[in-house]
Amino acid sequence: MTTVTIEVPDDAFSALRRSPKEFARDMRLAAVIQWYHQGLISQGKAAEIAGLKRREFLEALYQAKIEASQVDVEEMKEEVERDLQARCECLTVDLPDQGRSS
């Protein structure tokens, strides 16, 4: 694992009432929430970077009031329509030819 070092004013920890370890954890979580919100990383990758289980990351998104789904309503409608069309095509292929006599 790579270590990243950043400089933080000495009074930052007391202002936020956080230990350096808590501050680093919170900063890492804030970063992955932002990257996830921007669509740069997946939920799984965000959880991994933050050192959380996926369920814990979803709870963090809820606490931050960030939508867990990165798919908007229009994309979801298009996906459902494509799925329905594919299912209809499968059903059509499986139906016996009604016009032929036996």
N, C-alpha and C positions, 0 to 999 in steps of 0.2 A: 504494500500500500504506500502511496506517495503522501508525503507530508507537505502541507502548504503553510507558510508562515506569513501572517499579516500583522501590521502594527496597529494597535488600538490605544487610544488615550487611556492613561491610568485610571481616570475617574469614570470610564464607561461601565465598568463592572459594578461600582457602587450606585451609579445613576440608575442602572437597570435592575439592581439588587440580584445580581447573578455572579456566581463564581466564574473564573475563567473557563472551566470545563463546561458549565451550563451555557455560558455565552457562546462558546464554539459550537455546541450542539444546536442551540437556537439559530445561530447564523447559518449553519449547514442546512437545517430544515427550511429556513426562510428562502435560501437559494434554490433548493430543489422545488419548493412550491412555486416559486416564480418561473423557473425553467419549465415545469410541467404546465403551468398556466399559459405560457407562450407556445406550447406545443413542441418544445425542443427535446423533451425526453418522455418516456412512457411512465406509467405508474410503477411498474416493476423496477425500472432503472432508478427512478426517484427514491423509492423505498430503499433500494440497495445503497445508494449514495448517502442517504440520511441515516443508514444503519437501523432501519425499522423493518418490521414485517409489513406486508402490503396493507393489511387491515389497519395497522397503526397509521400508515401514511394516509389512508382514506379518512381516518378520524381527524388527522391534522388538517386535511383539506376542508373538512366540515367546519372545524374550529376557525379556519381562516376565511370561511365563506367563499370557497372556490369550488366551482362545479367539478365533480369527479369525472364526468363524461366530456370528452373532447370532440364529440360529434354534435353538430347543430341539428336542429329540427329538419331542415331541408335535406341534409345529407342522410338522415335517418329515413325520411320518406322515400328518397331515391333508392336506398338500399332495400327497403321493404318492397317497393314496386319491382325491382329487379328480381328479388327472391320469388315473389308471386308469379311473375312472368315465367321464370325458369320452372316453377312447379307446374304451371298450366301447360307448358310445352312438354314436360315429362308425362303428364296425364294424357295429353293428346296422342303422343307416340304410343302409349300403352293401350289405348282404346281400340277395340276391334273395328274393322272397316264395316260400317253399317250399310253401305250401298251394295255390297256384294251378296249374291245369293249363295246359300250353302249347297 
